[in-house]
């Protein structure tokens, strides 16, 4: 028969195992959605590589769907009479001052999306993607400054390797003349975009993790409310010079729901794991995307691309495993 000590150790071990499975599910889902995001963009492009629909309309309805899901979840929680639900309801007290904290990340994400189109007017797509990789280090820096997070030497090595691998991947596709068109105006806009992207993720993590016991969907409802407002104003403003909807078909409607699910998965990652984990998921998606292209579309990978995948995988291994057990010399 098992000893009493083994019996007492059973539940914590089972709980730990369940937590690992849950964490793996959330990270795997976020990785899958992040990998499919470029596919969704291609699905909604027209024959010329442009868009026949109003992009602001898609963003607005994606935010509205997220708000409806978050609000519905809060309503269902109020209808549940279990003790766990009552404990969570006690944390769902609306505070206007606290609510205003969600306006900043909502605006930062909104600004990032809008400035991206402005940046692409002054930068080539390759240059845009190349410069965007610096947000990896920006997220790490802001995590230290805003979250008072201490990063050890191995974590910093992993962060730099992750940026190098992602940059190397972008460089591998730059062959034609003019692929890296860069202007001073574009660089200035990119600095703002990188700051918005990094600050939006880190500040959202800060706001959500300040009250870990508060239901995620209640926090999401407050965040997405501002997303609906900002994107709604932008959609109305843009409709003055372009069709309000454009050519909306099945692919475009599906993309609204896809971006909504994608956004909800990001909120789980930011609260449960943090902005740095989201950054490494973005890098891992590069490798997974290439694997899908090779497996299903017969794409060939160059030596340079294969090398960058190895660098990214090493960075992920360092950050997710070795950095946790690293103990610097006193």
Secondary structure, DSSP 8 states (H G I E B T S, - for coil): ---HHHHHHHHHHHHHHHHHHHHHHHHHHHHHHHHHHHHHHHHT--TTSS-SB-HHHHHHHHHHHHHHHHHHHHHHHHH--SHHHHHHHHT----HHHHHHHHHHHHHHHHHHHHHHHHTTTS-HHHHHHHHTTHHHHHHHHHHHHS-----HHHHHHHHHHHHHHHHHHHHT--STTTT---HHHHHHHHHHHHHHHHHHHHHHHHHHHTTTS-HHHHHHHHHHHHHHHHHHHHHHHTTTS-SSBS--HHHHHHHHHHHHHHHHHHHHHHHT-HHHHHHHHHHHHHHHHHHHHHHH-----HHHHHHHHHHHHHHHHHHTGGGG-----
